[in-house]
Amino acid sequence: MRLIVRKERSRPGAPLRFTDAGGMQLTCFVTNTENIPIADPEPRHRQRARAEDRIRAARATGLRNLPLHDAAQNQVRLEIVQIALDLPAWMPMLALTGGARLREPRRLRLRLPPSVTTGRRRILRLAKHWPWTGVITDTLDRLEALPNPG
């Protein structure tokens, strides 16, 4: 069994823990894989971290609890949450760029202004001085430029 410890700089704005010395963050993991170079388990470990990010996004989207009493009703809720998770999974790849591509779903949701519904149309009103106006308009332009799947 091997313990692999990596030292890297903390992300800007990330809270430091008591184990972080001099702004450097220690990341540890244990592996029992044999006969492979020490650098090979690292990408596999990072893949696991991405899976945990998706689980955190699922909890933020509605998977934190199953409030219904019947198993069939909860199954319907799970399917709705899965559909809702497809949007934050595909949106960064298709339309977002820069720092917005790395945001968590909750943070992206808090950045969207409320929309106004009149008749059957939904209107999104963006202030010119608002810092996220450019990101949202660029994202909408990229989504409109995508080919129609139908």
Sequence and secondary structure as in RCSB ss.txt:
>XXXX:A:sequence
MRLIVRKERSRPGAPLRFTDAGGMQLTCFVTNTENIPIADPEPRHRQRARAEDRIRAARATGLRNLPLHDAAQNQ
VRLEIVQIALDLPAWMPMLALTGGARLREPRRLRLRLPPSVTTGRRRILRLAKHWPWTGVITDTLDRLEALPNPG
>XXXX:A:secstr
 EEEEEEEE  TT    TT BTTEEEEEEEE   SS TTSHHHHHHHHHHHHHHHHHHIIIIIS    SSHHHHH
HHHHHHHHHHHHHHHHHHHT  GGGGG  HHHHHHHS  EEEETTEEEE   TTSTTHHHHHHHHHHHHHS    
